[in-house]
Amino acid sequence: MLKHRGFPGRLPGTDFQFTIRRPAKKGVTPLKARERYADRRAADRRADSGFMAALWHHFGEEPFERGNLDAGRLSWLFGREVVPAEDPFDPASYDALLKIDADRARAAFPEAFDPNLFEEDDDEDWA
C-alpha cells in the first residue's frame, strides 16, 4: 500500500480521518459511491471540502493511486468528483488509480480550489 507522504492525515482540528496507517487485516475496504443528502451536518460538508482541497493540492488533475487514502472519506466523493482512472477498475485495491473530475469538483466544492488555501505558512497545519 502506497503511503502518500505529505498528505494530511485528517482535517485540522477535527477527528475526520483522511488517511489510514496500515492495510486492513480483514481485507481492503471497497470504494462505493455514497449519497450526499442536502441535510448532512455542516461538519461533514467541511470534511468533504477539506478532503477535496487536499486531493487537489496534492494531485491536481493527474491520476493517483488510492494507497492509504481513507475508503470512507473517498466514498463520499467517489463516482462524482473522484472517478476511476483505469478500466477495468478494482474498487477493492490499494493500487487502484483514481482522478479528480475537475469540473464536477469545482461545481461541488468551489472553496477547495482557492489558490490561497495552501500558503507556505499553513502547510504545517495540513501535515
ChimeraX commands (.cxc) that place a marker at each C-alpha (Angstrom):
marker #1 position 0.00,0.00,0.00 radius 0.5
marker #1 position 1.42,3.32,-1.11 radius 0.5
marker #1 position 1.60,5.93,1.65 radius 0.5
marker #1 position 1.04,9.43,0.31 radius 0.5
marker #1 position 3.77,11.40,2.08 radius 0.5
marker #1 position 2.80,14.97,2.85 radius 0.5
marker #1 position -0.93,14.28,2.54 radius 0.5
marker #1 position -2.85,15.43,5.64 radius 0.5
marker #1 position -3.90,12.60,7.94 radius 0.5
marker #1 position -7.09,14.37,8.99 radius 0.5
marker #1 position -8.97,17.64,8.77 radius 0.5
marker #1 position -7.10,20.04,11.07 radius 0.5
marker #1 position -8.76,20.45,14.45 radius 0.5
marker #1 position -11.14,17.50,13.96 radius 0.5
marker #1 position -11.25,13.71,14.06 radius 0.5
marker #1 position -12.26,13.43,10.38 radius 0.5
marker #1 position -9.72,10.94,9.04 radius 0.5
marker #1 position -8.20,11.34,5.55 radius 0.5
marker #1 position -5.63,8.52,5.57 radius 0.5
marker #1 position -5.10,5.13,7.17 radius 0.5
marker #1 position -1.90,3.97,8.84 radius 0.5
marker #1 position -1.78,0.36,7.70 radius 0.5
marker #1 position -3.63,-2.05,5.41 radius 0.5
marker #1 position -6.79,-3.58,6.86 radius 0.5
marker #1 position -6.23,-7.09,8.25 radius 0.5
marker #1 position -9.67,-8.24,7.08 radius 0.5
marker #1 position -9.08,-7.06,3.52 radius 0.5
marker #1 position -9.34,-3.86,1.54 radius 0.5
marker #1 position -12.49,-1.81,2.08 radius 0.5
marker #1 position -14.04,-1.36,-1.38 radius 0.5
marker #1 position -14.84,2.10,-2.67 radius 0.5
marker #1 position -18.52,2.76,-3.37 radius 0.5
marker #1 position -20.42,5.92,-4.19 radius 0.5
marker #1 position -22.22,7.20,-1.09 radius 0.5
marker #1 position -25.18,9.52,-1.44 radius 0.5
marker #1 position -24.67,13.03,-0.03 radius 0.5
marker #1 position -28.01,14.35,1.13 radius 0.5
marker #1 position -28.73,18.06,1.49 radius 0.5
marker #1 position -29.34,17.70,5.22 radius 0.5
marker #1 position -25.82,16.45,6.06 radius 0.5
marker #1 position -24.19,18.09,9.05 radius 0.5
marker #1 position -22.07,21.18,8.39 radius 0.5
marker #1 position -19.03,19.40,9.88 radius 0.5
marker #1 position -19.41,16.55,7.38 radius 0.5
marker #1 position -19.63,19.01,4.50 radius 0.5
marker #1 position -16.48,20.79,5.76 radius 0.5
marker #1 position -14.68,17.43,5.91 radius 0.5
marker #1 position -15.66,16.67,2.31 radius 0.5
marker #1 position -14.49,20.11,1.20 radius 0.5
marker #1 position -11.23,19.82,3.15 radius 0.5
marker #1 position -10.56,16.37,1.70 radius 0.5
marker #1 position -11.21,17.64,-1.84 radius 0.5
marker #1 position -8.89,20.59,-1.22 radius 0.5
marker #1 position -6.15,18.22,-0.01 radius 0.5
marker #1 position -6.65,15.92,-3.03 radius 0.5
marker #1 position -6.48,18.85,-5.44 radius 0.5
marker #1 position -3.44,20.38,-3.72 radius 0.5
marker #1 position -1.61,17.04,-3.65 radius 0.5
marker #1 position -2.57,15.51,-7.03 radius 0.5
marker #1 position -4.24,18.11,-9.26 radius 0.5
marker #1 position -5.71,16.59,-12.41 radius 0.5
marker #1 position -3.14,13.78,-12.56 radius 0.5
marker #1 position -4.23,10.19,-11.87 radius 0.5
marker #1 position -3.27,8.97,-8.41 radius 0.5
marker #1 position -3.08,5.67,-6.60 radius 0.5
marker #1 position -5.63,5.04,-3.85 radius 0.5
marker #1 position -2.90,3.90,-1.47 radius 0.5
marker #1 position -3.52,4.89,2.14 radius 0.5
marker #1 position -6.39,7.29,1.41 radius 0.5
marker #1 position -9.36,6.51,3.66 radius 0.5
marker #1 position -12.05,4.50,1.83 radius 0.5
marker #1 position -14.88,6.03,3.83 radius 0.5
marker #1 position -13.82,9.59,3.03 radius 0.5
marker #1 position -13.14,8.73,-0.63 radius 0.5
marker #1 position -16.56,7.08,-0.95 radius 0.5
marker #1 position -18.31,10.39,-0.23 radius 0.5
marker #1 position -16.68,11.76,-3.42 radius 0.5
marker #1 position -16.38,8.57,-5.48 radius 0.5
marker #1 position -18.36,8.39,-8.70 radius 0.5
marker #1 position -18.81,12.17,-8.85 radius 0.5
marker #1 position -15.79,14.34,-8.04 radius 0.5
marker #1 position -13.35,11.41,-7.86 radius 0.5
marker #1 position -13.63,8.85,-10.65 radius 0.5
marker #1 position -11.73,5.73,-11.77 radius 0.5
marker #1 position -8.69,6.46,-13.93 radius 0.5
marker #1 position -8.40,2.94,-15.31 radius 0.5
marker #1 position -10.57,0.32,-16.94 radius 0.5
marker #1 position -11.18,-2.23,-15.54 radius 0.5
marker #1 position -11.32,-0.62,-12.12 radius 0.5
marker #1 position -10.97,-2.65,-8.92 radius 0.5
marker #1 position -12.74,-0.80,-6.08 radius 0.5
marker #1 position -11.13,-3.15,-3.54 radius 0.5
marker #1 position -7.48,-2.47,-4.41 radius 0.5
marker #1 position -4.99,-0.15,-2.77 radius 0.5
marker #1 position -3.31,0.05,-6.20 radius 0.5
marker #1 position -6.43,1.35,-7.99 radius 0.5
marker #1 position -5.92,4.55,-9.96 radius 0.5
marker #1 position -8.28,7.47,-9.44 radius 0.5
marker #1 position -8.52,11.01,-10.77 radius 0.5
marker #1 position -10.39,14.18,-9.94 radius 0.5
marker #1 position -13.17,15.26,-12.30 radius 0.5
marker #1 position -12.17,18.92,-12.02 radius 0.5
marker #1 position -15.37,20.37,-13.48 radius 0.5
marker #1 position -17.66,18.46,-11.11 radius 0.5
marker #1 position -15.34,19.06,-8.17 radius 0.5
marker #1 position -15.23,22.82,-8.79 radius 0.5
marker #1 position -19.03,22.92,-9.04 radius 0.5
marker #1 position -19.49,20.98,-5.78 radius 0.5
marker #1 position -16.58,22.44,-3.76 radius 0.5
marker #1 position -15.55,25.85,-5.18 radius 0.5
marker #1 position -13.84,26.80,-1.91 radius 0.5
marker #1 position -11.48,23.80,-2.24 radius 0.5
marker #1 position -9.89,25.37,-5.32 radius 0.5
marker #1 position -8.93,28.66,-3.68 radius 0.5
marker #1 position -5.27,29.18,-4.68 radius 0.5
marker #1 position -4.54,30.86,-1.32 radius 0.5
marker #1 position -5.83,27.93,0.71 radius 0.5
marker #1 position -2.42,26.26,0.99 radius 0.5
marker #1 position 0.07,29.02,1.62 radius 0.5
marker #1 position 3.55,28.16,2.84 radius 0.5
marker #1 position 2.77,29.23,6.42 radius 0.5
marker #1 position -0.28,26.98,6.58 radius 0.5
marker #1 position 1.35,23.75,5.31 radius 0.5
marker #1 position 2.21,22.55,8.80 radius 0.5
marker #1 position -1.50,22.63,9.71 radius 0.5
marker #1 position -2.19,20.08,6.95 radius 0.5
marker #1 position 0.61,17.62,7.69 radius 0.5
marker link #1:1,2 radius 0.2
marker link #1:2,3 radius 0.2
marker link #1:3,4 radius 0.2
marker link #1:4,5 radius 0.2
marker link #1:5,6 radius 0.2
marker link #1:6,7 radius 0.2
marker link #1:7,8 radius 0.2
marker link #1:8,9 radius 0.2
marker link #1:9,10 radius 0.2
marker link #1:10,11 radius 0.2
marker link #1:11,12 radius 0.2
marker link #1:12,13 radius 0.2
marker link #1:13,14 radius 0.2
marker link #1:14,15 radius 0.2
marker link #1:15,16 radius 0.2
marker link #1:16,17 radius 0.2
marker link #1:17,18 radius 0.2
marker link #1:18,19 radius 0.2
marker link #1:19,20 radius 0.2
marker link #1:20,21 radius 0.2
marker link #1:21,22 radius 0.2
marker link #1:22,23 radius 0.2
marker link #1:23,24 radius 0.2
marker link #1:24,25 radius 0.2
marker link #1:25,26 radius 0.2
marker link #1:26,27 radius 0.2
marker link #1:27,28 radius 0.2
marker link #1:28,29 radius 0.2
marker link #1:29,30 radius 0.2
marker link #1:30,31 radius 0.2
marker link #1:31,32 radius 0.2
marker link #1:32,33 radius 0.2
marker link #1:33,34 radius 0.2
marker link #1:34,35 radius 0.2
marker link #1:35,36 radius 0.2
marker link #1:36,37 radius 0.2
marker link #1:37,38 radius 0.2
marker link #1:38,39 radius 0.2
marker link #1:39,40 radius 0.2
marker link #1:40,41 radius 0.2
marker link #1:41,42 radius 0.2
marker link #1:42,43 radius 0.2
marker link #1:43,44 radius 0.2
marker link #1:44,45 radius 0.2
marker link #1:45,46 radius 0.2
marker link #1:46,47 radius 0.2
marker link #1:47,48 radius 0.2
marker link #1:48,49 radius 0.2
marker link #1:49,50 radius 0.2
marker link #1:50,51 radius 0.2
marker link #1:51,52 radius 0.2
marker link #1:52,53 radius 0.2
marker link #1:53,54 radius 0.2
marker link #1:54,55 radius 0.2
marker link #1:55,56 radius 0.2
marker link #1:56,57 radius 0.2
marker link #1:57,58 radius 0.2
marker link #1:58,59 radius 0.2
marker link #1:59,60 radius 0.2
marker link #1:60,61 radius 0.2
marker link #1:61,62 radius 0.2
marker link #1:62,63 radius 0.2
marker link #1:63,64 radius 0.2
marker link #1:64,65 radius 0.2
marker link #1:65,66 radius 0.2
marker link #1:66,67 radius 0.2
marker link #1:67,68 radius 0.2
marker link #1:68,69 radius 0.2
marker link #1:69,70 radius 0.2
marker link #1:70,71 radius 0.2
marker link #1:71,72 radius 0.2
marker link #1:72,73 radius 0.2
marker link #1:73,74 radius 0.2
marker link #1:74,75 radius 0.2
marker link #1:75,76 radius 0.2
marker link #1:76,77 radius 0.2
marker link #1:77,78 radius 0.2
marker link #1:78,79 radius 0.2
marker link #1:79,80 radius 0.2
marker link #1:80,81 radius 0.2
marker link #1:81,82 radius 0.2
marker link #1:82,83 radius 0.2
marker link #1:83,84 radius 0.2
marker link #1:84,85 radius 0.2
marker link #1:85,86 radius 0.2
marker link #1:86,87 radius 0.2
marker link #1:87,88 radius 0.2
marker link #1:88,89 radius 0.2
marker link #1:89,90 radius 0.2
marker link #1:90,91 radius 0.2
marker link #1:91,92 radius 0.2
marker link #1:92,93 radius 0.2
marker link #1:93,94 radius 0.2
marker link #1:94,95 radius 0.2
marker link #1:95,96 radius 0.2
marker link #1:96,97 radius 0.2
marker link #1:97,98 radius 0.2
marker link #1:98,99 radius 0.2
marker link #1:99,100 radius 0.2
marker link #1:100,101 radius 0.2
marker link #1:101,102 radius 0.2
marker link #1:102,103 radius 0.2
marker link #1:103,104 radius 0.2
marker link #1:104,105 radius 0.2
marker link #1:105,106 radius 0.2
marker link #1:106,107 radius 0.2
marker link #1:107,108 radius 0.2
marker link #1:108,109 radius 0.2
marker link #1:109,110 radius 0.2
marker link #1:110,111 radius 0.2
marker link #1:111,112 radius 0.2
marker link #1:112,113 radius 0.2
marker link #1:113,114 radius 0.2
marker link #1:114,115 radius 0.2
marker link #1:115,116 radius 0.2
marker link #1:116,117 radius 0.2
marker link #1:117,118 radius 0.2
marker link #1:118,119 radius 0.2
marker link #1:119,120 radius 0.2
marker link #1:120,121 radius 0.2
marker link #1:121,122 radius 0.2
marker link #1:122,123 radius 0.2
marker link #1:123,124 radius 0.2
marker link #1:124,125 radius 0.2
marker link #1:125,126 radius 0.2
marker link #1:126,127 radius 0.2
view
